[in-house]
Amino acid sequence: MRKWLFCLVPFFSSAGAQVDSAFFKKVFDEALLNGHAYARLGELCKTIGPRLSGSLEAEKAVQWGKTMLGTYGFDSVYLQPVMVPKWERGAQEGLWFSSKTFSRSIRSKKPVDYNCEAFESRPLKPSGKYQIPGVALGGSVGTNGMLKAGLVSIHKDIELDSLGKLGLLKGKVVLLNRPFPEQYLNTFKAYGACVGQRVNGASKAAMYGAVAVLVRSMSNRCDLHPHTGVMIYDEKQPKIPAMAVATAVANLLDRLATEDSGLQVHLQLNCKMYPDVMSANVIAQHKGNAFPERIIAFGGHFDSWDQGEGAHDDGAGCMHAFEALRLLKQIGYKPRHTLRCVWWMNEENGLRGATEYAKIAGANKEIHVAALESDRGGFTPRGFGVDSVFLANLENYRNLLNSYGIGDIEKGGGGADIGPLKKYFPGAVFVGFIPDSQRYFDVHHAETDVFENVNKRELHLGAAAVAVMIAILDQQLD
């Protein structure tokens, strides 16, 4: 009994009077019994779908968001205009290969080891040329018709440089085939270890005369769903087409590249970059009672890639933020600071929304005391990444956080969309929401990132976790 009382004493101090065990229970009960996040995410995904910056769907989403948020009685809901890039993949997009080795394997009915079971349920018939799953990477140029060339598979940067210097990449399609390192428990660390080949690989291969690149999807799942994502050209190098291929396809092509010297890849892309267009960040807020001029911003990015529906990336993060604001209002929480929910536009291929938001906040001499971002999907919440300077403030809440399964606290908080705020508000506290990471890259940037792959309970638990952390920030900061 004594230990129990000792753990609760800090929550009844003047600084944290409202954030105690009863408060946590109210938030989580409201989220789990009466949550709105899942239904609203379903509306977004199923009535609008993918929301690539600059697209008609993205602008429909902006208007939907403003209207929807306006029904909840928040103190203010408004749009913040921002210019964003407009890239389209075009109507026709395809990837094929031709291989005598593969044809002979099928005719002889001998099994081909693709290092993946995915092809077993989708056998390919011998016809000379086989279509395989692939999608253009965001920002890629087109092929100007059908492009056909031999394939070289690359597993490491040093291999790319070695073969390139020998002239063996000239006129070839290069498969950048570095997989996720499986030894990392956190899949975001694995993603960081190989995503560079997607972002910068085309220009590195072009430097050695390659005519196009195929990039292994950023996923540790073996399947037939290619994962797109942004790529960036080095203006000093020729711009060559870039496609993502499904992990099972990468395994197959890698095998064939070693067995068949006559392997040919055929690709056709009709990508095009257009002039920038106007879009907007979507913002809703509750005014603070004690420090209305001091702001705690929290949110996710509203845009998504044009594959799937952007359900986990980052519809879930936007719903976490909206639902957190709703939860606190619904249970009667009186914030000390102004709580601002922000849905940033254009995180995926430009970060224009976050940059403009921070610039305007600085120009208007706003005071941001904290910022929290959710951009890791709607999976089971585990904890938060938090600036080291704020870690001591969480000690009084450690037992409560642990009892709700959200006590994994890491040093270092932040995210892409709240990052630009650091330039203008270096003294603010930055926090990143951390859900379980194991399944995120199954669907990240893929056609499988759809509403059906979001678990209602997990999404609502995440929103409740964000809400209690915002309340902690609100109580602990001046």
N, C-alpha and C positions, 0 to 999 in steps of 0.2 A: 504493500500500500504506500509506504514512504517513497519508494522509487517512482511509482506512478504519479504521486503528487509532485515530486521534484521535476518530472518531465513536463508537467502542465503549467507549472508556475510561470515560465517565461511568456506564455501566451496571454497572460492576464496583466502584463506590464502595459504602461501607457502607450508604448510604441506598437504593440501587437495585439491590442485588446480584442479585435474582431477576428483574428486568424488563429483559432484554436481548434480542438478536435470537433466541436459542434459545427464550426464553420466548414471544415473539410467535409463532414458528413452531409451538410446541406447542399454543398456544391455537387458532390458525387451523386447524391440521391436525385437531385434535379436533372443532372445529365443522363443518368441511367434510366430513370423512370419517365422523364418528359423531354428528353433531348430533341433538338431541332436540326442538329448538324447533318445527320444522315439523310433526312428527307430533303433538305435544301441542296445537299451535294447531288442527290438523285435528279433534282430539277435541273441543276446546272449541266450535269453530264448528259442527260437524256433529251433535254429540249434544245441544248446548244451544242454540246459535244466539245471537240478539240478547239483550242483558242490560240492559234498561232498569232503572234504580234502582227498587226497590220491587216489581219483578215477580217472579213465581214463577221465571222463568228465571234471574234474577240470583241468587236464593237457591240454586238448583240449582248454579249456577256456583261459588258460594262453597264449597259442600260438596265439589264436584268438585275445586276447587283445593286445598283442605286435604288431601284424600285423596291426590291426585296428588303434591303436594310431599312428603307424608309417606313416599313410597316411595323417596326419594333419599338418605336417611341424613343430612340436614342436622341440625345440632345442636338446632334447635327449629323447629317449625311450629305456628302458632297463629292464631286469629281475634281480631280487635279489634272489638268491637261498636260500631255507630254507627247512629243514627237517620237515615233518608233520606226524601226526598219520594216520593210515589207519584202519578204522573200517567198516565192512560190515554187513548189517542186514540178508543177506542170501536169498536164493530163496523162502523158504516156511515160511510163517508167518500167524498165525491165532489165533482168540479168539472166544470162544463159551461159552454159559451158558446153563444149564438145570434147569428147575423149574416147579414143579407141579402147583404152584400158577399161574404162567404165562400161562401155558397150559389150565388150567380151565377157566381163564379169556377170552381167545380167543375162546374156545369152546362154552362158554355161550354168546359170542358176546357182553359182557359187556365192555365198554371202560376202558382202563387202563390209569391212570393219570401218564404220564411220566414227568410232569412239563415242557413239551416242545411239540411244534407242529410238530417237525421233523419226528416223527414216523408215523404221520397220513398219509403221502404220501408214506410210505414204510412199509406196514403191514407185520408182521412176521407170518408164518403159523406154526401150532402146529406139531412138528415132534420129540419132545423129546429134541433135542439139537439145539440151535439157534446161528447162526454166527452173530457177532456184530463187528462194526468197532474198530480196535485197531492197533497200530503200536509200534514197539520196540523203547524205548528211546535210544538215541545215547550213546554208550559205554556199553550197557547191555550185559550180557552173555546170552547164549542160554538156552533152557530147556532140551536138551538132550532127545528128543522125546516129547510125549504129557504129559503135567503136568495137574493134576486134583486135585482140593481141594475146600473146602468150602470157603465162602467169608465173610469178616468182613469189614464194611464200617466205615472209620474214618474221622472226620471233623475237629479235632484240635489236636495239638501235645500233649496236656495234656491228651486227650482221648487215644491216642496211648500209652502213658506211663502207664496210669491207667489199660487199658485192658491187656497190655503186662505184667505188673507185676503180674496180676492175672492168667497168663498163657493162656489167651483166644486167643492169636494170633498164638500160636504154631501149625505148620502144615497147616496154613491158607494162602489164598491169601488175601492181605490187599488192599482195595481200599482207596487211599488217596484222599479225596473228599472235600478239602477246595476250595470253589469257589472264584472268584474275588469279593472283597468288592465293592459293587456298589456305595458307597457314595463318592468315589474319582472321581473328575472330570477328572483328568489326569490318563489315563488307565495304564501308565507305573508305577505309584505309586501302583495301584491295582496289577499289575503283580509282583512287588517287594514284595508285602505282602504275596503272596502264592507260588512263584516259588521255594522256599526252599524245599517244599515237593517233587518236581520233581528232584531237584539236589541231595538231601541227603536222601530222604525218604526210598530208598531201604535198605540202611545200618541200618537205625533206626529200620525198621521193622524186619530185619534179626536178630538184637540183641535180639528180643523177640521170635525168632523161626519161623517167617513167611517164606513161601517157594517162594513167588513171590509178587510183588506189581503191582497194576494198579493205574495209576495216572490220575486224572481229567485233561483234557486239559487246558492249560493256555489261556483261552479265556472267555470273558463275553457274547459270542454269543452261543445260544443253537442250535446245529446242529449235523450232523453225520460225521463230519470231525475231526479225531484225530490229535492233534498237537504234533509232536515229540520235541526233545530238548535234551541237554546234561544232563547226570546224572553222579555222581561221587561216587565211592565206597570208603568206609573206609576200609583200608587194614586189620584192626583188626577184621572185621566182615565177615561172609560168603557172597559170592557174589551170589545174587539171581536175577532171571530175572525181568525186569521192562518194562512195556508197558504203553503207553498213550492211554486213551480211550476218545472218543468224549464226549462232555458235555451232550448230550442227553442220551448216554449210561450210563454215571456216574449217572444221575438222575434215570434211570431205575433200575440199579443194587442197588442203595441205597434204593429204595423203596422195591425191592424184598428181600433185606437182612433183612429187618424188618418184612416181611410177611411170608417168607418161610425159615424155619430152614434147609430144605434140599437143598437149592440153591447150585449148583456146578458150578465152573468156570473151563474151559478147555483152555489151551494156549499152543502154540507151537512156539518157536523161534529158529532160526538157526544163531544167531549173532556170530561174531568172530572178534577178534582184531589181526591184522597182524603187522609185523615189520614196523617201520617208513619208509617213502619213500620221495624222493626229489620232491619238488615243488618250487614255486617262488612267490614273490611279483611282481606286474607289476607297473612300474613307468614311468611317463612322466613329463617333466619339461620345463619351460621357464627361462632363465637366467636373473637375475636382472641387471638393468643398474647402480644403485648407490651402492648397497650392494650385489654383486653377491655371496659372501661367506655366506650370511645370508639367511636362508630358511624359507619359510612358507609352511608347509606340510598340505595337505587336501585330504580326500578320504573316502572310505568305505571298507567293507570286500568283497572279491571276491568269497569266498566259500559260500556254502549254504547247507542246509540239503537236503536229497535225496527225500523229499516229495515236490511236486509242481515243480516250476522252479526258485525259489529264486528271484522272480521279485521285490517284495518290500524289501525282506530281503536277500541280500542287493544289488541286482542289481541296484535298484534305487539310492542308495547312491554312488555307483561307477559311475553311469551316471551323477549324480549331479556334481561330482568332475571333470570328463572328460569334461563335457559340460561347466562348469565354466571356465576351462582353455581355451577351444576353444572360448567361448564368448569374453573373455578379449583379446585374440589374434585377433579375427575377427574385433572388433571395433577399433583396433589400440592402445589399452592400453599399455603403457610402464611401466612395473613393476620396482619398486625400488629394491625389494628383489627377490631372485630366488623363483619362484612359482612351487611347486612340487605336482603333483597329484599321489597319491599312492593307489593302490588296494591291500589291505593286504589279505594274505591267512591264513586260519585256525582260524578265530575268533570264529566259532561256537563250536569247541571242542578241544581247546588247546591254542589259542592266540599265536601260534608259529611265525607267520608272523610279528605281531606287536612287539613281544619281540626281534626278530632277527633284525628288522629294527632299533629299538632304540639302540640295542647293537652295531650295525655297525656304526650308526651315532655317538655314543659316542667314539668308538674306532678310527674313522677317524677324530675326533675333529671337526665335523661339528658344525655349530651354527644354531640351530632352534629357531627362535624368536616367532613363533606361530604355532599352529596346530589346524585344524578344522576337525570334523568328522560328517558324515551323516550316521546314522544307525537307522532311525526311520520310514523308508518307504517313498514312493513317493507321499504322500498326500499334501493337500494345505499347503503351508508354513505359519507359524505363527510368528517365531522369532528365537531367539538363547539363549542358555545358555552361559554365558560369565564370565570369572574370574572377581571377584570383583575389582581387581586392574585396569582392563581395562574399567570398566563401565563408568567412567567419560569421556573417549575418545569418547563414543558414543552419548553424549548429543547433539553435533552439528548436528548429523545425525538423531535425534529422529523424527523430523517431516517428513523427507523423508521416513524413514523406515515405519512409520505409514501409510503414504499415499499409500504405496504398500502392506499394510497388513502384514508386517513382523516386527512390532515394539514391539512384546512381548519379552522383554529382562529379563531373569532370572539370578540370581546370581549362579555361579558355572557352569563352562564349562568343557567339556571333553567327554570321551567315552572309550570303552574298548580298541580300537586299538591305540588311541593316549595316553592312560594312561601310558604305559611303558616309554614314552619320558620324563615324569616328573622326573624320576630318574636321567636322564642325563642333562636335561635342566630345572631346577626348576624355572628359571626366565622367561620362555616362557609363552605366553598367550594361554590358551586352550579354545576352543569354540565348542559347540555342536549345530548342526542344529536342530530346533524343528518344525516339521510339526504338523498338527492337529492329535491328537492321537486316536480319537474315533473309527476308523475302522481298525486300525493296527492289533489288536489281533483277528480280524475276520479271518485273513489269516496267521498270524505268524506261521512258522514252519509246515504249513499244506499243503495238496494237492491243496488247493485253492489259494496258492501264485503263481499265474500264470500271464503271460503278459496281458491277457484279463482283469484282475482286476486292472490294472494300468491306470489311466486317463492321457492322453497325456498332457493336459493343466496344470494339477496340477504338473506333473513331470517337465515340462519346467519352471513353476513358481518357483519351488524349486531350479532348477539349476541357475536361474537368481539371486535368493536370496543369494545363496552360493557365486556367482561371486561378487556381490556388497560387501558382508562382507569381502571377501578376499582382495578386493581393499581398503576397509577401513583399514584393518589391515596393508596392504602394505604402506598406506600413513601415518598412525599414529605411526608406530613403527620405531625405528632407526635400 
